[in-house]
Amino acid sequence: MAVIKIVGLGAGELEQLPLGIYNMLTRAKHVFLRTKEHPVVGNLEAEGMTYTSFDHVYEEHDQFEDVYEAIVQTLLEESKDKEIIYAVPGHPFVAERTVQLLVEKEADIDVQGGQSFLDPLFASLQIDPIEGFQFVDATSFVKEELQLRHHLIFCQVYDNFIASEVKLALMDRFLPDDYDVYIVTAAGTSFEEIKKVPLYMLDHEAELNNLTSVYIPPVLDDSLLYQEFTTLRQIIATLRGPNGCPWDKEQTNESLKKYLIEEAYELLDAIDEEDDEHIVEELGDVLLQVMLHAQIGEDEGWFSIDEVIQGLSEKMVRRHPHVFGGREVTGTKEVVANWNEIKKEEKGEPASILASIPTGLPGLMKAYELQKKAAKVGFDWDDVAPMMQKVEEELREFIQERESGSSQERMAGEFGDLLFALVNVARYYQIDPEEAIRMTCKKFMRRFSYIEECVAAQGYKVEEMTLEQLDAFWEEAKKEE
């Protein structure tokens, strides 16, 4: 395969082209252009340059990556038996995806330079990239990776559609609608134009073209970055730092355990309420507990949130080979089976099949998980009848202990047996006992609130009413449901 000579057309003016590049382009038999929409092309054409542009390829594909692949394939075909010249805007190694694709495909290339627009752009905007700078292709970027604390430049903002994509991505990152941004066209040329506009007006500019970039000044107001994970991490570190909050500094992983449980249950309540705003708040409270535990680990030199995230990411990829690997699955059951098998391989054979049940689970949930594990190896009834008989047996035993005046400890033991038997019935009917008791508690709260309202409406306090009167209101509450 012959050499592909790649030539940079510079920032936008013919006078900026080196004489050698000018001679090469005007004397060549034929030149391939990624786009003819560049100011020097008309001048070079007038000087005798003949060319084929790839502008039509953009109309044939929906994705830019497909456009670039198509251009590269044509260049590779054309260069099979002869040397060709391929000209691109600016410098071939600055924001030029087709050149990178040629490198990836190990094509024989000879880059002939060209002036990048970056140096004149820095000069025109009077910014120093050493302060922190991110250069982004506006046609292909991930909004979560944008560094808003840095000087941020989007190149290839050549139409209103792309400008709209940039605008929406920045708004999704919570930049205010009126945040000042700069539209820079033909930086470093005699027809350079810099226009400051509020963010919401970015896609309303009619003069966007191939030489247009958008500059986003660094965000200096910390309150605009509250959605950033790094900001949250710094807030938690400050709370635990020398000048932080006395309460936060006193906490340990042990002291925070109860709060994590409380916040988890408050999140469950929000989910039951189907209240999105409340869910967001409670998810934040759960995340706070995670961040505090991780910060304690970092303060003590044990671990950091980075290790937590890394471990979780590795586990998710490892346990989803049907997503991140080549394994195929037929449905959810196979996914669960694969998960359990991979988990077993990771952790090895436990001393007991019950060893993997967390000791800190709430009682009903733990009973459910213990029974489920035991059932997997056959320690289970096939029918609900003996389960119900066990409930009746445990109830009789509890009553016997009560009537015989047994100790509180013996009565508690029998009562626990009764609850354990009831959990077995719940499991048979695929009822989550923890969820069931939560539903009942909510129902009790709802009905008791009704009683309080009725009593207050009559000018009394609850403690002033008889049980019969309160029970009558309770029955009313049941009818209201």
Secondary structure, DSSP 4 states (H G I P E B T S, - for coil): ---EEEEE-BSS-GGGS-HHHHHHHHHSS-EEES-S-SHHHHHHHHTT--EEE-HHHHHH-SSHHHHHHHHHHHHHHHTSSS-EEEEESB-TTSS-HHHHHHHHTT--EEE-----SHHHHHHHHT--GGG-EEEEETTS--GGG--TTSEEEEE---SHHHHHHHHHHHHHTT--TT-EEEEEESTTSTT-EEEEEEGGGGGG-TT--TTEEEEEPPP--GGGGTTSHHHHHHHHHHHHSTTS-HHHHH--TTTTHHHHHHHHHHHHHHHHHT-HHHHHHHHHHHHHHHHHHHHHHHHTTS--HHHHHHHHHHHHHHT-HHHHSS---SSHHHHHHHHHHHHHHHH---SSTTTTS-TTS-HHHHHHHHHHHHHHTT-S-SSHHHHHHHHHHHHHHHHHHHHTT--HHHHHHHHHHHHHHHHHHHHHTT--HHHHHHHHHHHHHHHHHHHHHHHHHTT--GGGS-HHHHHHHHHHHHHH-
